[in-house]
């Protein structure tokens, strides 16, 4: 399921901040695209089952603190992979 996340910032992002924001979001494996539609004050992220907290943490790690992160889902807490890591079985076994 593809969902829409919007990270809103207090001030408009300059070119460097937009690049850092796009790279921080794109580094997450579930992200499909990142856009800046509203006068550089918000980043719209299309992702496959990504929670608000995960996106916020990725942006904060990059030095960008969003004012708010809004999700298209009401409850997105089950979106992130929590608990046991994924186990991979070699082909042919």
C-alpha positions in Angstrom: 0.0 0.0 0.0 1.4 3.4 -1.0 0.8 6.2 1.4 1.4 10.0 1.5 3.5 11.7 4.2 3.9 15.4 4.5 6.7 16.9 6.5 6.0 20.6 7.3 8.7 23.0 8.2 8.5 26.3 10.1 10.7 28.2 7.5 11.1 27.7 3.8 13.9 25.3 2.9 16.9 26.6 0.9 18.4 24.6 -1.9 20.9 22.8 0.4 18.2 21.9 2.9 16.0 20.6 0.2 18.8 18.4 -1.1 19.5 17.1 2.4 15.8 16.4 3.0 15.4 14.6 -0.3 18.5 12.4 0.4 17.5 11.7 4.0 14.0 10.5 2.8 15.3 8.7 -0.2 17.8 6.7 1.9 14.8 5.0 3.5 14.1 1.8 1.6 10.3 2.2 1.5 10.3 5.7 -0.1 9.2 6.0 -3.7 9.4 9.8 -4.3 10.0 13.1 -2.6 8.5 16.4 -3.8 8.4 20.0 -2.6 5.1 21.4 -3.8 4.2 24.3 -1.4 6.7 27.1 -1.6 9.5 25.0 -0.1 7.8 24.8 3.3 6.8 21.1 3.0 8.1 17.9 1.6 5.6 15.3 0.3 6.9 11.8 0.5 5.2 8.8 -1.2 6.2 5.6 0.5 5.2 2.0 1.0 4.1 1.5 4.7 6.4 4.1 6.4 5.4 5.6 9.7 5.6 9.3 10.6 8.1 8.6 13.4 10.5 6.9 11.0 10.4 9.8 8.5 10.8 12.4 11.3 13.8 10.5 12.8 15.5 10.4 9.4 15.1 14.1 8.9 16.2 15.0 12.4 19.3 12.8 11.9 20.1 15.0 8.9 19.7 18.2 10.9 16.3 19.1 9.7 13.5 19.4 12.3 10.0 19.3 10.8 7.3 21.2 12.6 4.8 18.4 11.9 4.6 15.2 9.9 1.2 14.2 8.6 0.3 10.8 7.3 -2.5 9.7 4.9 -3.3 6.9 7.4 -5.0 7.4 10.7 -2.9 4.9 12.5 0.5 4.2 11.0 2.2 2.7 14.0 2.0 -0.8 12.5 3.8 0.3 9.3 7.4 0.0 10.4 9.0 -3.4 10.7 9.3 -3.9 14.4 10.4 -6.9 16.4 12.2 -9.7 14.7 14.4 -8.9 11.7 13.5 -10.4 8.4 15.0 -13.8 7.8 16.3 -14.6 4.4 16.5 -18.1 3.0 19.0 -18.9 0.3 17.5 -19.9 -3.1 17.1 -23.7 -3.5 16.6 -24.4 0.2 
